[in-house]
Amino acid sequence: MLQNEHQISEFKSTSGLNRIFAASRYSIQGLQLAWKTEHAFRQELLVSIPAILVAVLLPISRLERLVLIMVVALVLIVELLNSAVEAAVDRISFERHPLSKNAKDFGSAAVFLTVILAIVTWVVIVLPVFMR
């Protein structure tokens, strides 16, 4: 058995309601930090807000509306994960390394694919509304 297998980080929060409140606070701090420091997240959020409003107003089914909102949210989620990967890589070293580049490129590719998914989903659901 590895020596560190059962060690618990000193940064782990408590259990119960305190954990839920702490996790919520950390999540809000993460969103605030992403807004302040991540240009791509700000851009995507500024596109997401009107997109969600459009989704709410379109004459489509509740399921279609949910799917449109979900793919928009998914872009933001994947962008946050990409930013986390980039921060972790930069924390390890600012030195250029092929594995660091791979990690950042993989994260970027994940965001790219998610954006493509969102665009295709919106086209498939919204275009027929305007073709009627």
KOLRO-539845 format. One line per 3 residues: number of its first residue (from 1); for each residue x, y, z of N, C-alpha, C, O. Coordinates in pm, 1 decimal. Example, Ala and Ser with C-alpha at 12.3 -4.5 7.8 and 13.67 -1.06 7.14 Angstrom:
1) 1319.0/-569.0/780.0/1230.0/-450.0/780.0/1320.0/-330.0/780.0/1423.6/-331.9/846.5; 1285.0/-225.0/708.0/1367.0/-106.0/714.0/1290.0/3.0/787.0/1340.9/113.8/803.9
***
This chain:
1) 84.7/-118.2/0.0/0.0/0.0/0.0/89.1/124.4/0.0/190.4/129.1/69.9; 50.7/224.6/-78.7/126.7/347.7/-86.3/113.3/425.9/43.1/9.3/422.4/108.8; 219.2/496.4/79.0/220.4/570.4/203.4/113.3/680.1/205.5/51.1/702.4/309.4
4) 90.9/748.1/94.4/-2.4/860.4/89.2/-145.8/819.3/58.0/-232.9/905.4/45.6; -171.3/690.9/45.3/-301.8/645.3/-0.5/-416.3/689.0/91.2/-525.7/718.3/43.0; -392.9/693.7/221.8/-500.8/726.4/315.3/-484.7/864.0/378.4/-558.3/898.4/471.0
7) -390.9/942.0/330.5/-375.9/1076.6/383.8/-485.1/1165.3/326.4/-525.5/1150.2/211.1; -531.4/1256.9/407.8/-635.5/1349.6/365.6/-575.7/1489.4/362.7/-507.4/1530.4/456.5; -601.0/1560.8/256.9/-549.3/1696.2/243.0/-600.7/1784.7/355.7/-715.8/1774.5/398.1
10) -512.1/1871.6/402.8/-553.6/1968.0/505.8/-654.6/2068.2/450.2/-720.2/2139.5/526.2; -666.8/2073.1/318.3/-759.4/2165.8/254.6/-899.0/2106.9/237.5/-991.0/2176.4/194.5; -915.0/1979.6/270.8/-1046.9/1916.9/263.9/-1138.7/1984.8/365.3/-1099.2/2011.4/478.8
13) -1260.9/2012.1/322.6/-1354.2/2078.7/412.9/-1423.9/1976.8/502.8/-1406.0/1855.7/489.5; -1502.7/2030.0/593.4/-1574.2/1945.2/687.6/-1691.3/1877.1/618.2/-1713.0/1895.0/498.3; -1765.9/1799.3/694.5/-1879.2/1728.4/635.3/-2009.5/1800.1/670.1/-2010.8/1899.2/743.0
16) -2117.2/1747.6/616.3/-2249.8/1800.8/646.9/-2276.1/1934.3/581.2/-2223.3/1964.3/474.1; -2359.4/2014.9/647.5/-2397.4/2145.5/593.0/-2278.2/2238.4/576.7/-2272.9/2316.6/481.7; -2182.3/2230.4/668.9/-2064.1/2316.4/656.1/-1990.9/2288.7/525.4/-1940.5/2381.2/461.6
19) -1984.8/2162.4/485.3/-1918.9/2128.4/359.5/-1995.0/2187.1/241.8/-1934.7/2238.8/147.7; -2127.6/2179.0/246.9/-2209.5/2233.2/138.3/-2191.2/2384.2/127.4/-2177.0/2437.7/17.4; -2191.4/2453.2/242.4/-2171.7/2598.7/240.6/-2031.8/2634.6/191.5/-2015.1/2728.1/113.1
22) -1931.8/2560.6/237.5/-1794.4/2587.5/194.0/-1779.7/2560.8/44.8/-1719.4/2641.0/-26.6; -1833.9/2449.4/-3.2/-1825.3/2416.9/-145.7/-1895.2/2523.5/-229.9/-1845.9/2561.4/-336.1; -2008.7/2571.2/-182.8/-2080.0/2676.8/-255.3/-1997.4/2804.4/-259.6/-1990.0/2871.1/-362.8
25) -1935.3/2837.8/-147.1/-1851.3/2957.7/-141.3/-1732.7/2943.8/-237.3/-1699.8/3038.2/-309.1; -1668.3/2826.1/-238.8/-1555.5/2804.1/-329.1/-1600.1/2811.8/-475.1/-1527.9/2864.1/-560.0; -1717.6/2760.1/-503.3/-1770.3/2763.9/-640.4/-1794.4/2906.9/-685.3/-1760.1/2943.3/-797.7
28) -1852.8/2987.7/-599.2/-1877.6/3128.5/-632.5/-1745.7/3202.0/-652.0/-1732.2/3283.4/-743.4; -1647.9/3172.9/-565.3/-1515.5/3233.6/-580.9/-1452.9/3192.3/-713.9/-1388.5/3273.7/-780.2; -1471.4/3066.9/-752.9/-1419.0/3019.2/-880.1/-1482.6/3091.5/-997.9/-1413.8/3129.8/-1092.6
31) -1614.0/3109.9/-991.9/-1683.1/3182.6/-1098.6/-1636.8/3328.2/-1104.7/-1616.0/3382.8/-1213.0; -1621.1/3390.1/-988.7/-1573.5/3529.1/-985.1/-1432.3/3539.6/-1042.5/-1402.4/3631.3/-1119.1; -1346.0/3445.4/-1005.1/-1208.9/3446.6/-1055.4/-1205.9/3422.5/-1205.9/-1128.8/3486.3/-1277.7
34) -1289.0/3331.4/-1253.4/-1295.7/3305.2/-1397.9/-1340.2/3431.5/-1471.1/-1284.9/3465.0/-1575.9; -1438.3/3501.0/-1417.6/-1485.8/3624.7/-1479.9/-1373.6/3728.5/-1484.9/-1356.0/3796.9/-1585.7; -1298.0/3739.6/-1375.5/-1192.6/3841.4/-1367.2/-1070.3/3807.6/-1452.2/-1008.0/3897.5/-1508.7
37) -1035.3/3680.0/-1462.0/-904.9/3644.7/-1518.9/-909.6/3567.8/-1650.7/-808.2/3558.4/-1719.7; -1023.8/3513.3/-1686.3/-1030.9/3428.8/-1806.7/-1111.7/3497.0/-1916.6/-1234.7/3500.8/-1913.1; -1039.5/3550.2/-2013.5/-1103.4/3624.0/-2123.0/-1203.4/3536.6/-2199.3/-1313.9/3581.2/-2230.3
40) -1164.9/3413.0/-2229.4/-1253.7/3323.5/-2304.9/-1381.7/3296.1/-2226.0/-1489.8/3291.7/-2284.6; -1371.7/3277.7/-2095.5/-1490.3/3253.7/-2013.4/-1583.6/3374.7/-2017.9/-1705.0/3359.1/-2030.6; -1527.7/3494.1/-2007.6/-1610.6/3615.8/-2015.1/-1682.7/3623.5/-2149.0/-1802.2/3652.7/-2154.2
43) -1609.7/3597.2/-2257.6/-1670.9/3602.2/-2390.6/-1784.7/3501.1/-2401.3/-1893.6/3533.9/-2448.3; -1758.9/3379.3/-2357.8/-1860.4/3273.8/-2367.4/-1980.5/3303.9/-2278.7/-2094.3/3276.4/-2316.8; -1956.1/3359.9/-2161.5/-2067.3/3395.8/-2073.7/-2150.5/3508.2/-2133.9/-2273.3/3507.1/-2124.5
46) -2084.0/3604.7/-2195.5/-2156.2/3716.4/-2257.7/-2237.3/3672.2/-2379.2/-2335.9/3737.0/-2414.1; -2197.4/3563.7/-2443.6/-2277.3/3505.3/-2551.7/-2388.0/3417.8/-2492.4/-2498.2/3410.6/-2546.8; -2358.5/3352.8/-2382.8/-2452.8/3258.5/-2321.1/-2578.1/3326.3/-2267.3/-2688.1/3272.6/-2280.2
49) -2562.5/3441.7/-2208.0/-2678.1/3509.1/-2146.0/-2786.2/3540.6/-2248.8/-2901.5/3502.5/-2228.5; -2752.8/3609.7/-2359.8/-2857.9/3632.3/-2460.1/-2906.8/3502.8/-2524.8/-3024.2/3491.6/-2560.2; -2817.4/3404.9/-2540.2/-2859.4/3277.5/-2599.2/-2964.6/3209.9/-2512.4/-3062.9/3156.6/-2563.8
52) -2944.7/3212.0/-2382.7/-3042.3/3151.6/-2291.8/-3174.2/3227.7/-2297.3/-3281.1/3166.9/-2294.1; -3167.3/3360.2/-2305.4/-3290.2/3439.2/-2318.2/-3364.6/3405.1/-2447.2/-3487.2/3393.6/-2447.6; -3290.4/3389.1/-2556.0/-3351.6/3349.5/-2683.6/-3415.3/3211.7/-2669.2/-3527.5/3189.8/-2715.1
55) -3344.7/3119.9/-2606.4/-3398.0/2984.0/-2588.0/-3528.4/2986.3/-2509.9/-3621.2/2911.2/-2540.1; -3534.8/3072.1/-2410.3/-3656.7/3082.7/-2328.0/-3772.7/3138.3/-2410.4/-3887.6/3098.9/-2390.0; -3743.9/3228.5/-2502.3/-3849.0/3295.9/-2578.6/-3891.8/3222.8/-2705.6/-3998.5/3251.4/-2759.9
58) -3811.4/3130.1/-2753.1/-3845.1/3059.9/-2877.3/-3968.4/2970.8/-2860.3/-3989.7/2912.6/-2753.9; -4048.8/2960.8/-2965.5/-4165.4/2871.3/-2960.3/-4123.9/2726.0/-2988.2/-4149.9/2672.1/-3095.7; -4060.1/2665.5/-2890.7/-4012.4/2527.6/-2902.7/-4057.6/2449.6/-2780.3/-4106.6/2507.1/-2683.1
61) -4040.8/2318.3/-2786.2/-4081.6/2235.3/-2672.6/-3989.9/2258.9/-2552.6/-3879.5/2311.8/-2566.0; -4038.1/2218.8/-2436.3/-3957.2/2232.4/-2314.3/-3827.9/2151.5/-2324.9/-3722.6/2194.8/-2278.1; -3836.9/2034.9/-2386.4/-3717.7/1952.2/-2401.9/-3615.4/2020.0/-2493.3/-3496.2/2020.9/-2462.9
64) -3661.0/2076.1/-2603.8/-3570.3/2147.7/-2693.4/-3507.4/2267.5/-2622.0/-3387.8/2293.1/-2636.2; -3588.0/2340.1/-2545.9/-3538.5/2454.8/-2469.7/-3431.0/2410.0/-2370.2/-3326.4/2473.4/-2356.2; -3459.3/2300.4/-2302.6/-3363.4/2246.6/-2206.3/-3233.0/2208.4/-2275.0/-3125.1/2237.2/-2223.2
67) -3241.6/2144.8/-2389.7/-3121.1/2103.1/-2463.0/-3039.5/2226.6/-2504.3/-2917.1/2226.5/-2491.4; -3105.6/2330.4/-2553.3/-3034.3/2452.1/-2593.0/-2961.4/2513.7/-2474.5/-2845.8/2554.5/-2486.3; -3028.5/2520.3/-2361.5/-2966.8/2578.0/-2242.3/-2854.0/2488.3/-2190.8/-2751.0/2537.7/-2144.9
70) -2873.8/2357.7/-2198.6/-2771.2/2264.8/-2151.2/-2642.4/2273.2/-2232.8/-2533.6/2268.8/-2175.5; -2652.3/2285.2/-2364.7/-2529.0/2291.8/-2444.3/-2456.0/2423.9/-2421.1/-2333.2/2429.5/-2427.8; -2531.4/2529.6/-2393.9/-2468.6/2657.4/-2359.3/-2394.9/2643.8/-2225.4/-2280.9/2688.1/-2211.9
73) -2460.1/2583.2/-2128.6/-2397.2/2562.0/-1998.0/-2275.5/2470.4/-2011.4/-2174.6/2490.1/-1943.6; -2285.4/2371.4/-2098.0/-2174.2/2278.2/-2116.9/-2049.3/2349.4/-2167.9/-1938.0/2316.2/-2127.2; -2066.9/2446.4/-2256.1/-1952.2/2524.0/-2304.4/-1883.6/2592.9/-2186.9/-1761.0/2589.9/-2175.9
76) -1961.7/2654.5/-2099.5/-1904.6/2723.8/-1983.9/-1834.6/2625.9/-1889.5/-1726.9/2655.1/-1837.7; -1895.8/2511.0/-1867.8/-1837.9/2409.3/-1779.3/-1703.9/2361.1/-1832.7/-1606.0/2353.3/-1758.4; -1699.7/2328.9/-1961.3/-1575.6/2278.7/-2020.5/-1469.1/2388.8/-2021.9/-1350.8/2360.1/-2003.4
79) -1509.0/2511.9/-2043.2/-1413.4/2623.9/-2037.1/-1353.1/2635.1/-1897.6/-1232.9/2657.6/-1883.8; -1434.8/2619.7/-1794.8/-1383.1/2623.4/-1657.5/-1284.7/2508.5/-1632.4/-1180.7/2528.2/-1569.6; -1317.6/2389.9/-1681.1/-1225.9/2276.3/-1666.0/-1095.2/2300.9/-1742.0/-987.4/2267.6/-1692.9
82) -1105.0/2358.5/-1860.4/-986.4/2392.3/-1937.7/-899.8/2493.4/-1861.3/-777.5/2480.5/-1857.0; -963.6/2592.3/-1802.3/-889.1/2691.3/-1723.9/-821.9/2626.3/-1603.6/-711.0/2664.4/-1566.0; -888.7/2528.3/-1543.1/-830.2/2457.0/-1429.8/-706.2/2379.0/-1473.2/-605.2/2379.0/-1403.0
85) -713.7/2312.9/-1588.4/-597.9/2239.3/-1641.0/-483.2/2336.7/-1666.4/-369.1/2309.9/-1628.6; -513.1/2448.6/-1729.7/-409.3/2546.6/-1759.1/-345.1/2599.6/-1631.5/-223.1/2615.0/-1625.0; -427.1/2627.6/-1529.6/-373.8/2677.5/-1402.5/-284.6/2573.2/-1335.8/-178.8/2606.8/-1282.6
88) -326.7/2447.5/-1338.4/-246.7/2341.0/-1276.8/-113.8/2323.5/-1350.4/-9.3/2306.9/-1287.4; -117.9/2327.3/-1482.7/5.2/2313.8/-1561.7/98.6/2431.1/-1532.0/218.7/2411.7/-1512.7; 44.1/2552.0/-1528.4/126.5/2670.0/-1500.7/180.7/2667.8/-1358.0/290.1/2718.1/-1332.4
91) 105.4/2610.3/-1265.8/151.0/2598.9/-1126.5/273.7/2509.3/-1117.1/364.7/2534.3/-1038.2; 274.6/2405.5/-1198.1/387.1/2312.4/-1196.6/512.2/2379.8/-1252.2/620.0/2369.9/-1193.7; 497.1/2448.4/-1365.4/612.8/2515.1/-1424.9/568.5/2600.7/-1543.0/477.9/2564.1/-1617.9
94) 634.7/2716.0/-1558.0/612.8/2798.8/-1676.8/705.9/2756.5/-1790.1/697.4/2807.7/-1901.7; 795.0/2662.2/-1759.3/888.5/2612.6/-1859.5/810.7/2542.7/-1971.8/714.5/2470.2/-1946.8; 854.4/2566.2/-2094.4/790.1/2499.3/-2208.3/826.6/2351.6/-2205.9/943.3/2313.9/-2195.2
97) 722.8/2269.6/-2216.2/744.7/2125.4/-2217.1/637.2/2063.4/-2305.9/522.5/2108.1/-2302.9; 671.4/1961.9/-2384.3/572.4/1901.1/-2474.2/448.2/1847.5/-2400.9/337.2/1857.0/-2453.2; 465.8/1791.9/-2281.7/349.9/1740.2/-2208.6/260.4/1852.8/-2158.1/138.1/1839.2/-2155.6
100) 321.4/1963.8/-2118.0/241.9/2080.3/-2076.7/161.8/2132.7/-2195.2/43.9/2165.9/-2182.1; 226.6/2139.8/-2310.1/156.4/2184.3/-2431.9/42.8/2089.1/-2465.5/-67.0/2132.5/-2500.4; 69.2/1958.7/-2454.8/-36.9/1860.8/-2481.8/-156.2/1882.2/-2389.7/-270.4/1884.9/-2435.6
103) -130.8/1897.4/-2261.3/-239.5/1915.6/-2164.7/-323.2/2038.2/-2199.8/-446.1/2033.1/-2198.4; -256.0/2147.6/-2231.1/-329.2/2270.5/-2265.7/-402.5/2255.9/-2399.0/-515.3/2303.1/-2413.6; -338.9/2190.7/-2495.6/-403.6/2169.9/-2625.3/-524.7/2077.4/-2614.2/-625.6/2098.8/-2681.3
106) -514.8/1974.8/-2529.6/-628.9/1884.5/-2508.7/-745.8/1961.4/-2448.2/-860.2/1944.3/-2490.3; -717.1/2045.5/-2350.0/-823.0/2126.2/-2289.4/-886.4/2219.7/-2390.7/-1008.5/2234.9/-2394.5; -803.7/2281.8/-2472.0/-854.1/2371.3/-2576.1/-939.1/2294.7/-2677.2/-1043.0/2343.7/-2721.3
109) -895.0/2175.1/-2713.5/-971.3/2092.5/-2807.5/-1107.4/2054.9/-2748.6/-1207.2/2050.2/-2820.4; -1111.2/2028.3/-2618.3/-1238.2/1995.0/-2552.7/-1334.4/2112.7/-2560.8/-1453.1/2094.0/-2587.8; -1284.5/2233.2/-2537.8/-1369.5/2352.2/-2550.2/-1416.9/2367.0/-2693.9/-1534.8/2393.2/-2717.8
112) -1327.0/2350.7/-2789.2/-1360.3/2363.8/-2930.7/-1471.2/2267.0/-2970.7/-1568.6/2306.4/-3035.0; -1456.2/2141.7/-2932.9/-1558.8/2041.9/-2966.8/-1692.8/2074.1/-2900.5/-1798.5/2052.3/-2959.6; -1688.1/2125.1/-2779.2/-1811.3/2160.7/-2708.9/-1880.4/2278.6/-2777.3/-2003.0/2280.6/-2788.7
115) -1803.5/2374.9/-2821.9/-1860.5/2488.5/-2895.2/-1923.7/2440.1/-3025.9/-2033.4/2483.4/-3061.3; -1855.4/2351.2/-3097.3/-1911.4/2295.2/-3222.0/-2042.1/2222.0/-3190.8/-2141.2/2238.5/-3262.0; -2042.0/2142.0/-3085.2/-2163.9/2071.5/-3043.8/-2277.4/2170.0/-3016.7/-2390.8/2147.7/-3059.3
118) -2247.4/2277.6/-2946.7/-2349.7/2377.7/-2914.9/-2402.9/2443.4/-3042.4/-2523.7/2460.9/-3057.8; -2313.5/2479.1/-3132.6/-2356.6/2543.5/-3257.4/-2445.1/2449.3/-3338.2/-2551.6/2489.4/-3385.3; -2402.4/2325.7/-3354.4/-2481.0/2229.0/-3431.9/-2617.3/2206.6/-3366.0/-2719.2/2200.2/-3434.6
121) -2618.8/2195.1/-3235.1/-2745.1/2175.5/-3162.7/-2838.4/2292.8/-3185.4/-2957.0/2274.1/-3212.4; -2785.5/2413.1/-3174.6/-2868.5/2532.0/-3196.1/-2920.7/2538.1/-3339.7/-3037.2/2571.3/-3361.9; -2835.9/2506.4/-3436.3/-2879.8/2509.0/-3576.3/-2991.2/2406.7/-3599.0/-3091.8/2437.4/-3663.0
124) -2973.4/2286.3/-3547.1/-3071.1/2179.7/-3568.2/-3205.2/2214.0/-3503.1/-3310.3/2182.7/-3559.2; -3203.4/2276.9/-3387.5/-3328.1/2306.6/-3316.7/-3388.5/2439.4/-3359.5/-3510.4/2449.8/-3373.5; -3305.9/2541.0/-3380.4/-3358.0/2676.2/-3407.0/-3389.1/2700.1/-3554.0/-3487.6/2767.0/-3585.1
127) -3309.6/2648.4/-3643.4/-3331.0/2673.7/-3785.9/-3473.3/2634.3/-3832.0/-3536.3/2711.2/-3904.6; -3524.5/2518.1/-3792.3/-3662.3/2484.3/-3834.5/-3767.7/2583.5/-3784.2/-3872.1/2599.8/-3847.3; -3741.5/2648.9/-3672.7/-3837.1/2748.4/-3620.5/-3850.8/2862.5/-3720.0/-3960.9/2912.8/-3742.4
130) -3739.7/2903.7/-3779.8/-3743.3/3014.0/-3874.3/-3778.5/2969.4/-4015.6/-3808.7/3052.8/-4100.9; -3775.1/2839.6/-4041.1/-3810.7/2787.6/-4172.7/-3962.2/2767.7/-4184.5/-4013.1/2750.3/-4295.2; -4034.6/2770.1/-4072.5/-4181.0/2748.6/-4074.7/-4252.4/2863.3/-4140.4/-4375.0/2861.9/-4150.8
***
